[in-house]
């Protein structure tokens, strides 16, 4: 449920342990599998250089250790003290992990511990105990050539980075916090942002151009100077022009869907991914089989693609009352 509600998979405590570290050490195999399913960093290291596999081997969690290796955990990563997960394992498990790693093509040559986390990253300990590692780009590597636009949120510049033409957004942010820096670096990846400078002066986001090849035909120009481009359609209209009734009816249909399925719609997608797929790919909740035909019909009516054809709430009250009687 926490993951479905947006919990961060690779968040760290003060000792740099991720949820996968803790689940592996306590032998919670179902939790380990769920975290791996949601792309947890399987070779994440804590402040001592230990990976989740180190913990599973040390505490004798044999099945968890085998699951980790089967999903890409390296058996030869050395911690701060030069110990690999195999060194931590007891003899039977040690042989099993060696054999499995070799079958998967892993090298058993020890990978030495390297304390390079501070290089090129912003590493801070916020007051809430969450430890964040944020990759950064040195601002000195950016070459600014032309200012494209400026508004209340910041400045937009054209420039170059490592021989590539880029666009740089310099944000005007009054109060810098670690949370803002983390959220800035974890923006939706399909925006094709390659990295960000999360150190002063200012905040910058480097965005690459198109893929190599001919320019996309028919791509409309983007009027960056137009202030309305930065606001949703709803904020550009007068309140009386917004069709809130139809939107509320759609939300009611989604609520019905959650009640009958006891699930979160599109739980495996982020909010941004859901929005993009709904707008561009026609993504809609799928009504599962086996539910009440009356509720199914009501959901379909309330989810009508034509907002004008969705009923009003006073029209569905009698339907709900009849359903209650039955």
Residue pairs with C-beta under 8 A, 6 or more apart in sequence:
3 9
3 34
3 38
3 267
4 264
4 267
5 264
6 270
6 271
9 18
9 19
9 35
9 38
9 39
9 40
9 41
10 18
10 19
10 20
10 40
10 41
10 44
11 18
11 19
11 130
12 18
12 46
12 130
12 131
12 132
12 133
13 129
13 130
13 131
14 125
14 129
14 131
15 46
15 47
15 48
16 44
16 45
16 46
16 47
16 131
17 46
18 40
18 41
18 44
18 46
18 52
19 31
19 35
19 40
20 32
20 35
20 36
20 40
20 41
20 42
20 44
20 52
21 44
21 46
21 50
21 51
21 52
21 55
23 31
23 32
23 35
23 52
23 64
24 32
24 52
24 53
24 55
24 56
24 61
24 64
24 65
24 68
25 52
25 55
25 56
25 58
25 59
25 61
26 59
26 61
27 56
27 59
27 61
27 63
27 64
28 64
29 61
29 63
29 64
29 67
32 52
32 64
32 67
32 68
33 67
36 42
36 67
36 68
36 71
38 268
42 51
42 52
42 53
42 68
42 71
42 72
42 73
43 51
43 53
43 72
43 73
43 74
43 77
44 51
44 52
45 51
45 77
45 79
48 79
48 80
48 81
49 77
49 78
49 79
49 80
49 81
49 113
50 79
51 73
51 74
51 77
51 79
51 85
52 68
52 73
53 65
53 68
53 69
53 73
53 74
53 75
53 77
53 85
54 77
54 79
54 83
54 84
54 85
54 88
55 61
56 64
56 65
56 68
56 85
57 65
57 85
57 86
57 88
57 89
57 93
57 97
58 88
58 89
60 90
60 93
62 92
62 93
62 96
65 85
65 89
65 93
65 97
66 96
66 97
66 100
69 75
69 97
69 100
69 101
69 104
70 100
70 104
73 85
74 101
74 106
74 111
75 84
75 85
75 86
75 97
75 98
75 101
75 106
75 108
76 84
76 86
76 101
76 106
76 107
76 108
76 109
76 110
76 111
77 84
77 85
77 111
77 113
78 84
78 110
78 111
78 112
78 113
79 113
80 113
80 115
82 110
82 112
82 113
84 110
84 111
85 97
86 94
86 97
86 98
86 108
89 97
98 108
101 108
102 108
117 123
117 133
120 135
120 136
120 138
121 133
121 134
121 135
121 136
122 132
122 133
122 134
122 136
122 181
122 198
122 199
123 131
123 132
123 133
123 134
124 131
124 132
124 178
125 131
126 132
126 177
126 178
126 179
132 178
132 181
132 182
134 181
134 182
134 185
134 198
135 185
135 195
135 196
136 195
136 196
136 197
136 198
136 199
137 161
137 195
137 196
137 197
137 204
137 206
138 197
139 197
139 199
139 201
139 204
141 161
141 162
142 159
142 160
142 161
142 166
142 168
142 197
142 204
142 206
143 159
143 160
143 161
144 157
144 158
144 159
144 168
145 157
145 158
145 159
145 160
146 157
146 158
146 159
147 155
147 156
147 157
147 158
148 156
148 157
148 158
148 167
148 224
149 155
149 156
149 224
149 225
150 156
151 227
151 230
152 172
153 171
153 172
153 230
154 169
154 170
154 171
154 172
154 202
154 203
155 169
155 170
155 172
156 167
156 168
156 169
156 170
156 224
157 167
157 168
157 169
157 170
158 165
158 166
158 167
158 168
159 165
159 166
159 167
159 168
160 166
161 206
164 208
164 209
165 209
166 194
166 206
166 207
166 208
166 209
167 206
167 207
167 209
168 204
168 205
168 206
168 207
169 204
169 205
169 207
170 202
170 203
170 204
171 184
171 202
171 203
171 204
171 205
172 202
173 180
173 202
173 203
176 200
176 203
181 198
181 203
184 196
184 198
184 203
184 205
185 196
185 198
187 193
187 205
187 272
188 270
188 272
188 273
188 276
190 272
190 273
190 276
191 207
192 207
192 208
193 205
193 206
193 207
193 208
194 206
194 207
194 208
195 206
196 203
196 204
196 205
196 206
197 203
197 204
197 206
210 216
222 229
223 229
228 236
234 242
243 307
245 310
245 312
246 307
246 308
246 310
247 307
248 313
249 302
249 310
249 311
249 312
249 313
250 302
250 303
250 307
250 310
252 302
252 313
253 298
253 299
253 302
253 303
254 265
254 285
256 295
256 298
256 299
256 302
257 265
257 285
257 287
257 299
258 264
258 265
260 288
260 291
260 292
260 295
261 288
261 291
265 274
265 285
266 273
266 274
266 277
266 283
266 285
269 277
274 283
277 283
278 284
284 303
285 303
287 296
287 299
287 300
292 323
294 319
294 323
294 326
295 323
298 316
298 319
298 320
298 323
301 310
301 311
301 316
302 310
302 311
302 316
303 310
304 310
